[in-house]
Amino acid sequence: MKRLKSGIKGMDRMIDGGFPEGTVNLLKGPTGSAKTLFGLQFIQGGIREGEKGLLLSLEESRKNIQRAVESFSLDWKPYETGRSYLIDYGEIRRGDLENSLISFRELQEFLNNFLTDEKIHRLVIDSISAISLYYTTPEKLRKNLFEFSRFLKEKDVVSLLISESDNSRLNVEGFVSDSVINLYYEDFEGEFRRSVKITKMRFTKHDPYKHPFLIMDGGIDISVEETLR
């Protein structure tokens, strides 16, 4: 089975060498847990492997993401030269004030040709929590998310869908995603600590334990040898 390296120090050891090709992966966590940084490193990992990536931002501006890239000493040049792409979808839709909410169907229409024409291997959507506001019932949300997931698998990309962990409407683990990666940002004896745990992963063995990580120069560094309770 072909795998794509995560680009995150320690992560590949947790997922038996990398993300299986053609999978949809859910990354959940609260504010401050480094979800966007995780997504950026996933794209950067692909750049090092000669794989094109797309980070589609639904909330943060391109300028803010550029500042994050540069503050962690990641390479911004690939996004300016077409080796990978960082698209601020809010900027594209700026003139459509009457329809400010985004649906999965609209995203699918936008991505359909782009993923194929640009030969995208890796896709990060940050975040699908913004899309959930479009749907009036949980049933409609799940149906459309399921269809969107099928679309991504047919495009044969490895997708990372980012979600806020406190979004109760997005209980998608059981029927949409191939993996669920949880990031935590918790108060431990008066000190805030970040950690990661994989609660589900199809098609591969995975580490089931909770491990701490630090944000270093260059990004996330997971301490796989250390296990948290």
Number of C-alpha atoms within 10 A of each C-alpha: 7 10 16 20 19 22 23 22 16 18 21 18 15 18 20 15 18 19 26 22 18 20 24 24 25 24 24 22 21 17 14 12 20 20 22 23 20 21 25 23 21 23 26 25 20 20 19 11 11 12 17 23 31 24 24 21 21 19 16 16 15 17 10 9 18 15 12 16 20 12 12 15 13 17 14 17 10 15 16 10 9 12 17 24 19 22 16 19 19 19 14 9 13 10 10 10 8 6 10 12 15 19 19 20 13 9 15 16 10 12 18 13 12 13 20 13 9 15 14 20 24 27 24 25 22 23 22 21 21 16 17 23 14 16 17 9 11 13 11 13 20 19 11 15 23 16 14 18 22 15 15 20 15 11 18 17 22 23 28 26 22 22 22 21 17 12 14 10 15 18 12 15 15 10 11 19 23 20 23 22 18 22 27 24 17 15 10 9 7 7 7 10 15 19 21 24 20 19 15 20 21 15 12 14 12 20 18 14 15 20 23 20 20 14 13 10 11 17 21 20 16 21 17 18 8 11 12 10 5
